[in-house]
C-alpha cells in the first residue's frame, strides 16, 4: 500500500486505522514525556530538568495524552465501526 493511497483514501476503515496508528505514535511520545517526569521525581531534590521545564513538560504530557491519544483513538474506532454498524456502504463526507 503506497503512501499516496493512504493519504488520499476515502475508505472509512483505512481512515480509522490511520487515526489509531497516529494515536499510538503519540502514545509513545507521551510515554517518553511521562518517563522524563518520573525520572525527575525519582530522587528528592533531583536536578535532571529545571523546574520551569518540568512544569511545561507536565502540561505538554497532559495535552498530548488527552488531545493526541485519547480523542483520536476514540474517533478512529468510531470512524472504523459506525459505518459497519449502521450498514452504510461508505462514510458520508461533505463535498
PyMOL commands that set and color helices and strands:
alter all, ss='L'
color gray80, all
select helices_A, chain A and resi 3-7+12-41+51-86
alter helices_A, ss='H'
color red, helices_A
deselect
rebuild
show_as cartoon
